[in-house]
Amino acid sequence: MGATEPYVTVMKSTFVARFLLDPDETEEWVTNVDTVGDLPDGSRWALTILTVDEVRRLLVKWKETGDVRDGSDFWAVDQLIVPAPGGAG
């Protein structure tokens, strides 16, 4: 990822995904990332990818702060939950 390119791009035969990382993040460690995906049919999708541990962290935080129904659940549109950062796991 170059200094002028904010995205990490992954190209596969079935999609192209661009992950918008903060300058101090790497794809191997990021737990919460906004992503834009392009499919061969020309459609484009925006989603947020979170790890299981990040969802757990958010629930605990919300319970402590009283936000988001006191952390009683995690509900979101256009989100994908993965086992671990970087596609591992």
N, C-alpha and C positions, 0 to 999 in steps of 0.2 A: 504494500500500500504506500503510494507516494504521498508527499506532503500536500499536494494539490488534489489528490483523489480521496474523498472521504469514505468511499465504499470499498469493501472487500467483495469481489465478484466471483461467483461460482457458476461455471457454465457446464450444463449437462445436456444430453440429447432431449430430455423432456422438460427442461426449464432453465432459466437464467435467474439467479438470485443475487441481489445486491444488499449487503449488510452494512448499515450505517453505524460505524463504531466511533466512540470517543477517541481522541488522539492518544490517550494513555491506555487504551484497551487493546487486547489481541483476541483473535477469534478463538484461540485455545482456552481462554479464561472468561470470556464474556458470559454473563448469566441472564441478560435482559437486553435484547437488541431489536431495533426496528428494521424491517426487511421489505424490499420490493421484489416481487417475483414476476417474471414474464413467461407465459406459456406459448407453445408453438402456434396456437390458434389466434394469437394476437392479444389475448386478454392479459391484464396486468392486475396484480393483487398486492395490497399492502397488509402486512401483519407484523405482530410482535412475537418474537420467540423468547420463551422463558424456560429456565431449568426448573426441575421439581424443587430443588433447594431454594431457588429465588421465590417461587410461589409460597413455600413454607415461611421464608423470611418476611414476605409481605403480610401474610396472615398474622404472624406474631406482632409485627409492627402495628398493624391496624387494630389488633386487640388492645395493645397498650395505649394507642392514641385515641381510640374510639371511632376511628374513621371506617368507612366502607362496612357498615353494619357490624361494627366492632370486630372485624376480622372473622365473622362467622362463616363466610364462604368466599370463594373466588369465582367470579363470573365475568366473562369477557367475550366480546365479538372479535373475530379475526385475530385470534391468538393461537399459538401452537406451544405445547408444553413438551419438552424433551428431557431425557434422563440426565444429561450432563452437558457441560460446555463443549463446543467444538465438534458436536456430532458423535462424541465418544459415548460409550455405554450402551 
